[in-house]
Amino acid sequence: MSRYFFNLLGEHAVHDFDGMDLPDESTARLHAVELAQALMRRTRLFREKPARWSMQLMDDDRREIALIPFSEAATLGAGCRNVNGRACFTGRLDWKVQLQLGKEMAKADRDILGLEMPPQFLDLLRRLEQVPNANGK
């Protein structure tokens, strides 16, 4: 098993600080495609402007293996179904990825904090801005 990292690049960058152990590079590429597809399914911003976003696949030494544009990922069938004895990604976003993505988007687009939203959601966005990432930022 090797560790791979999946960074979101585009208008806002979200770096994967934990990575994931996968059996080989081919499986990691499939996982990167499925991650891009999941983000597009869940967030209109990624669906409407896929040319502005990419998944960067990095190896354990943090060297880039592949850069997968969302516009390309949207046309691919990933096919990854079983890794390490459990179902592969299949569109579920890890809670840490979701929190980091929300934090970065809230920091980059402060206008969202002024929109009329449920108080609990506003509070969550403000708290996400205060949480340091793995680099202490």
DADA-V699726 format. One record per residue. SS is DSSP state (helix for helix, strand for strand, loop for the rest). PHI is phi in radians with two decimals (* if undefined). Layout:
SS,PHI  SS,PHI
This chain:
loop,*  strand,-2.19  strand,-1.67  strand,-2.19  strand,-2.13  strand,-2.19  strand,-1.70  strand,-1.62  strand,-2.13  loop,2.75  loop,-1.00  loop,-2.32  loop,-1.78  strand,-2.26  loop,-1.68  loop,-1.53  loop,-1.61  loop,-1.71  loop,1.25  strand,-2.57  strand,-1.41  strand,-2.37  loop,-1.19  loop,-2.84  helix,-1.12  helix,-1.06  helix,-1.15  helix,-1.12  helix,-1.11  helix,-1.07  helix,-1.12  helix,-1.10  helix,-1.11  helix,-1.12  helix,-1.11  helix,-1.06  helix,-1.10  helix,-1.13  helix,-1.11  helix,-1.18  helix,-1.14  helix,-1.55  loop,-2.33  helix,-1.01  helix,-0.93  helix,-1.30  helix,-1.23  helix,-1.32  loop,-2.30  helix,-1.11  helix,-1.18  helix,-1.55  loop,-2.20  strand,-2.56  strand,-1.78  strand,-1.78  strand,-1.67  strand,-2.14  loop,-1.51  loop,-1.08  loop,-1.58  loop,1.10  loop,-1.71  strand,-1.21  strand,-1.72  strand,-2.70  strand,-2.17  strand,-1.93  strand,-1.12  helix,-1.03  helix,-1.07  helix,-1.36  helix,-1.05  loop,-1.12  loop,-1.73  loop,-1.73  loop,-1.77  loop,-1.21  loop,1.37  loop,-1.35  loop,-2.16  strand,-2.59  strand,-2.37  loop,0.96  loop,1.34  strand,-2.40  strand,-1.05  loop,-1.22  loop,-0.85  loop,0.71  loop,1.58  loop,-1.54  loop,-1.65  loop,-0.96  helix,-1.05  helix,-1.18  helix,-1.12  helix,-1.09  helix,-1.14  helix,-1.13  helix,-1.09  helix,-1.05  helix,-1.10  helix,-1.13  helix,-1.16  helix,-1.14  helix,-1.14  helix,-1.34  loop,-2.19  helix,-1.10  helix,-1.05  helix,-1.08  helix,-1.21  helix,-1.56  loop,-1.22  loop,-1.35  loop,-2.36  loop,-1.01  helix,-0.97  helix,-1.12  helix,-1.23  helix,-1.05  helix,-1.08  helix,-1.08  helix,-1.05  helix,-1.12  helix,-1.17  helix,-1.09  helix,-1.13  helix,-1.56  loop,-1.37  loop,-1.26  loop,-1.52  loop,-1.12  loop,-1.57  loop,1.40  loop,-1.70
